[in-house]
Amino acid sequence: MKVNKRNIWIVLCVIAVFLYAAIFGLGSDFKGAKDMRFGIDIRGGVEAVFEPEGVKGIPSAEDMESARTVIENRLDAQNILDREVTVDKEHGNIIVRFPWKSDEKEFNPESAIAELGETARLTFRDPQGKVLVEGQHVADSSVVKNQQTGAYEVSLQFDKTGADDFYKATKELTGQPIGIYMDEDMISNPVVQEAIQGGEAVINGMKSQEDAKALSEKINAGALPFSLKTTNYNTISPTLGSGALRAMTMAAATAFILVCIFMILYYRLPGFIACLALVFQMSLQVLALSVPQYTLTLPGIAGLILSLGMAVDANVIISERIGEEIQKGSSLRTAVRKGYKNAFSSVLDGNVTTAAVAVILMIFGSGTMLSFGYTLLSGVLINLVAGVWLSRTMLSSVLLYPKFQNQKLFYIKKVKKPIDFLGKRKAIFLFTAAVLLTGTVISAVRGVTLDTQFTGGVILKYTCDKTPDISKTSAAVEAVLSRPVSAQAGEDFVSGQKKLVLNLGGNQGITPEEQAKVLKTIQETEPDQKYQSSETYAVEPYIGARALKNSVIAIVLAALFIVVYIRIRFSALSGLSAGVSGVIALMHDVFIVFLVFGVCKIPLNDAFVSVTLTIIGYSINDTIVLYDRIREHMKTHTKEGLVPLVNRSITETLGRSVNTAFTTVLCVAIVLVFAVIYNIESIKVFALPMLVGMISGCYSSICIASAVWVTWKNRKNP
């Protein structure tokens, strides 16, 4: 866009439109923040118990896990990322919990369950009704357009077993119809034209795209190893309490205002422009969640915090660079042009590595991991557009007005004498080792526990006369059983019967004596409730083995990508050593987060995964900014020794690192303060490790990554 005075007014109008849309939406198809779909913890939702139908005895563990995976994939496809899907080991049932739709009015769990799609068994049969291929062997079905005829068709892809069975079936039925059934209802009866090999086929003869889509969805939905029927469904209350959303909204608003005040006071006019860009960025981020109705989960909030931190970081880097150019004697317009140019490589490299982490998480993740990855990726893409291009457009336009052509309106960076960080690297290594060792000993003594999400546990349900006090009852039962307990209030939609749902962590099950003790405890805690036992389930972990395995794969791949990317982009630093040093700093930060959970006796749950991923994205971005400055100085200070050069680079980027850390830590600290004030336990156990992890990320980037890299280089080239 050509620089002119009108640009600032055009951009302000665009920001106003997007801000309005983000808050209020633009009709039913373009929803804003007030129509966002919130997670179970914030808004409550539905609990449904699915029982296998037409199966003798309890299905095999493999079939139950397969059915669980199909349901999880359906929820992912519906953007329902805050859910709990687990298996009742004793009775062979699948228990599903998911949040209400954003526009839910009737709060009818029976209609809400329809979101999960068909729960019937899919089969392919011959004209006599003999089953030839089971639907569980359909890997995927989609709508395609025939390039020759222009007609819509349904594409099928089978797994290896399905491909073999389908070839035999089509060979036998060439010229005859093959019936596609959901339980005993025929949903399609296409004629086989030839024997089909390779595990891929198409169903033609569709009347319209809508018919093809409907058939494809039914085939995908029916890929269950057996039919499922709903035997029980209830409404469940928010685990965070009704005031949680208001408290977090107030925390977010307070954090945003304080960050903007800091940016304006410290960086002046560029800081004010940065705040306008932040408004635009956060508006787009909200729309990226509300329009496709992505469920806003706790990890999603983590992604938003990291996105805000990176948005502030981009503007801090730019403002620092502009201040350097003004200090060198450049005119304001030249300083702005050079400042954006010099800052771009740091912003680009930091965002590319974070975007790669987000993409890897989206490929391998499911549920909350997918939520985090999506939120983070959208934030990074928005940051590259709004954080760099939009703020530059506004600042360049404003400088055409004589009133703003004043150096007093700009931050001017002062030249500082290099601080000898690396001269103290032995002390840094000793201090770091002492902190890690102390934390490890304390964690070992106190014991690290796993939450129900990782271990599985027991679900106990009780009927009662009125809405139970979930805080009181969970605390009382936890004291008696000495194991993690969370509670929810439920209600049977048909009878209106109030219920208390207790989720007990640990895979040790529960004895009849312990059940009696729990019932006695809650009866004594709330004597007016007349609690009676209703149902008991022993359940598998909510975060299953597949999801846990994929989480580990995603984190390992992200670390490998970071090493490879830094090796390529920072070849001047002997890229491999720089990449490995950066990953060592990341491992330090991840371990610090783990120790916070251990020292504070916080059970490891999805909050640990979320905080870990956030710190990885935040810390590597910090490290890359330092590497970028070292690379720049290696081109211009060729005769300077390695230690003085790195000390100079650390000192010059110290303001940026501290200011970015301060604004991000401020945001998390405010969230923690509000969580303490409003007693929102799950936000407290999320915000505290995040706070410590952010501080650790800043420390490791400044002190550890550079010290490890210089030590490596000096040993290699003494």
Protein Blocks (a to p, Z undefined) as FASTA:
>chain_A
ZZdfklmmmmmmmmmmmmmmmmnogajklccfklcccdfklnopaddddddehiahjddf
klmmmmmmmmmmmmmmnopabccddddfknopacddddddfklmklpaklmmmmnopabd
cddddfkopafbdfklpmbdcddddfklopacddddddfklmmmmmmmmmmmgoiacddd
ehjacfbdcddfbdcehhiacdehiabfklmmmmmmmmmmmmcfbdcddfbdcddddfkb
jklmmmmmmmmmmmmmmmmmmmmmmnommmmmmmmmmmmmmmmmmmmmmmnopacdfklm
mmmmmmmmmmmmmmmmmmmmmmmmmmnopafklmmmmmmmmmmmmmmmmmmmmmmmmmmm
mmmgghjlmmmmmmmmmmmmmmmmmmmmmmmmmmmmmmmpmklmcfklpccddddddddf
klmmmmmmmmmmmmmmmmmmmmmmnopaddfklnopaddddddfbdcdfklmmmmmmmmn
opacdddddddfklopacdddddedjebpafklmmmmmmmmmmmmmmnopacfbdcdddd
fbdfklmmmmmmmmmmmmmmmmmmmmmmmmmnommlmmmmmmmmmmmmmmmmmmmmmmno
pacdfklmmmmmmmmmmmmmmmmmmmmmmmmmmmmmmmbcfklmmmmmmmmmmmmmmmmm
mmmmmmmmmmmmmmmmnopaklmmmmmmmmmmmmmmmmmmmmmmmmmmmmmmmmmmZZ
